[in-house]
């Protein structure tokens, strides 16, 4: 489902009611919700933004099956595509909720994957974060008029802006990879020896590189200067010991000033022992 600014196609009626109620109007005061800590809330406010609501998107996705060769390292492209598309659906619905609230962006985004007993091949993909809006109406949306997304904390968001940068988009790359099984002959060769397991090394190396390169390609498409907070997560998601997903994620950023002033750190000594 492609993202269309202003669209509410992916939102259930209950979400529309909740979001419209939060906006206020007709004599009713607006009310924001947020998963920001007190310190994060105050720093986001100090940066010139107001939180307008907790936004989320969800997709319960059936993950297909792909046969892998027992003794071959290979990417399982069917599974890779499923894991990527499901997260994109959740992200799009989260952005649609932010649109309803008139937000400029979303901070503290979390992407979670949950499996349930009632569906062996089903998984819920959820995106959640706090939508924020610039108090003075400055334009912080992406070039295609999407709310910016970021997994930065409130503190990191404040620091980034103060240093003359802005978040553009949460970028990600994924790779589901089958690690070849070791043959009996190979097992006998290594018994009692210190030796690199080249087959396993190459498989995991290759899978991580594929995930990272795809994250980097997303940042390049957003015309970002770089990615901050990048991390690579790994999980088997119940597929078994020889199938693993590497998921790379980070926040693409771009400069908003030519002079980047780094805030001097301040030493704080607690007095409560």
N, C-alpha and C positions, 0 to 999 in steps of 0.2 A: 504494500500500500504506500504509494509515494506521498511525501509530505506536501500539503497545500496550505499556505498561510491562511488562517481564519477558518479552516475546515474543522468540523466537529464530528466527522463521519465515524471515527473509531471510538467515540466516547459513548458509554451507556447513559441512559436517561438520568440515573441517580447521580452520576458524575456531573452532568450539566446542572442539575438542581443544586448540588453542593457548591459548585463554583460560582454560580450566579448569586446564590445566597451570600457568599463571602464578599462579593463585590458591593453589596449594599444597594442603596437607592430606594426611592419611594418612602422616604422617612426612616429607613433602616440603616443603622451604622454598618460600615464594612468591618470585617473581622478576618485577620490573617491567621493561618496555621503555619508551623515551621518545625523542622527537626534540628534547627540551629541551637547550639548551646547559648547561654547568656552572653558569654564573651564573643562568640561568633555573631550573634544578633547585633550587639553594640558596634562591632567593627564594620559590619556590612552597612549599618546606618551611618557610621562616621565616614564611610567611603562615598556617601551620597545616594545610597539605594535604600528602598523600603521593601521588606518581605511582603509578598501579597498572598502567598498560600503554598501549602504542601501539594505538590503535583506528582502524579504517578501514571504509569502505563503498564499494561499487562498483556501477555500473550501466552496462552497454553498451546503448545506446539507438539504435533506428532513428529517424532524424529525417525526418519526412515532407516533402512538397513542397507549395508554395503558389505559384500563379501571381500575379505582381505586374503592375500596369499600368505600361507603359514610362515614361509621363510623369506619374506620380502618386506623391506622397509618401504612404506608408501603412504601418501596422504589419502585419507578417506574423504574425497571431495563432496560426496552426498551429505555426510555428517557436518563437514565444515560449513557448507551452504546453509544447512538447517540452523546451526548455532548462530550464524551471523544474521540470517533473515529474521529469526525470532527476536533477537535483541533489537534489531532495527524497528520491528513492529512496536515493541514496548517503548522504545525511545520516541517514536513518532507520536504515539498517544500521549506520552508525558508532555511533549512539546505542544500538542493540541490543547491540553489542559492549561498550559502556561499562556497560550494565545487567548483563551477565554478570559483569563484574568488580566490581559493587557500587559503581560510581563515583558521585560527586555531580555531576560536570561534566567538560567537555572544554575544554582550552585549546590555543591555537596551531593552530586548525583551518585547514586549507588545502583549497580546492576547486579541482580541476584538471580540465581537459578535454583529452583526447588522441584524435587520429584515427589510424587504422591503414590501411595500404595494402590490406588484404584486405576492407575494407568502405567503399565510397565514401560511403554515407549513414549510416555508423555512427560513433559516438563513445563513448568511455569517460568516464564522469563518476566522479571519485573524491573522497571526503572522508576526510581523515586528521588526527589530532590526538592529544594525550596526555590520557588519562583520569586524573582526580585524585579523591581522597577526603579529606574533612575528618577530621583526626586525632581530634577530640573528638566526632565524631558530629553536629555541627550540621547543620541542614537547609538545603542550598543548591540543592535541586532546584527546578524550576519548579512553579507551582501545579497543573499536571496531571501532576506526578510524573515529568517527563522530566529527564534530566541537563541541566544548563545547557550551552550551547555558546558558544564565544567564539573569535575570531581574534586575541585579545590575546596578546602575548608574555608570558613569565614575569615580566619586569620591570614591564610595564604592568598585569598582573593584580595583582601585589603593591601597586603604587601605588594602583590603584583601590580595593582593599580598605582600605588604610590611610587613604584619604580618606573612607571611609564609604559606599562604593557597592559594588554587586555586579553581576556580569554575569547576564543572564537568558537571552538567546538570540542566536544568530547570525541576523540578519535580512537578507533579500535581496529584490531586485526586478529583473526583467529585461524587456527589450523588444527584439525583433528587428524592424528597420525597413528598408523599401525606400526609398532615396533616388531621386527621379525623375531621369531623364536630361534633359540640357539639349537643347532643340531647336536646329536649325541657325540659325533666325532670332535666337534669344537669343544664340547664340555670336557672330554677326556684330555684334550691338549692343555687345558688350563688348570687342571687339578693340581693343587699344591704349589702354584706359581703366582707371583705378582705380575700381572699382565693387563694391559688396557683392553677393555671390551670394545673394540673398534666399531662393531656393528651397532651397539647401543649408543655409543658416543655420537656417531654420525646421524643416527635417527633423531635423537633429541636435539642435537645441534641444528639439523635441517628444519625441524618443526618450529623451533623458536625463531629461527631466521625468517621463515615464511610469515609467521604472525607479526613480527616486528616490521617487515617490509610492507605489509598491508596497512598497518597503522600509519607508517610513514607516508604511504601513497595517499591516504585520506587527508593528512595534514597538508601535503603538497597541493591537493585539489582545493583546499580551503585557502590557499595562498598564505599559509602561516609562515612565520619566521622560525618556529621551533615548537617542540613539545616539552612540557614540564610535567613532573610527577609521573613519568612513565613507569609502568611495572608490567611484569609478565606473570600471569597466574596459570597454574596447571591443575587439572582435575580429570579424573577418569569418568565421572558422571555415571558410574555403574556399568560401564561397557566391558569391564574386565581389565586384567593387569597389563595387556599389551596394546591397549588403545587409550590414547591420552589427548586431551585438548590443551593447547597452549593459547592463552588469550592475552593479547597485549592491549593496554589501554593507557591513555594519558590525555592531557589538555593541550590542544594546539593554541598558540598565542601569537599576537602580532603587536608591534610597537604603536603607541599613541603619542609618543613624544620623542624628540631627537636626543634629549638629555636625560639619561637614566640615572637618577639619584638613589643610591642604596641607603635605606634607613639604618642609622647607627644602632647596633644592639645596646640594650640597657640592662645593666646588672640589677637583679631584684633578689634580695635576701629575705626569705620568709622569717617571721618573728614568732611563729607558733611552735617552734621546736621541731 
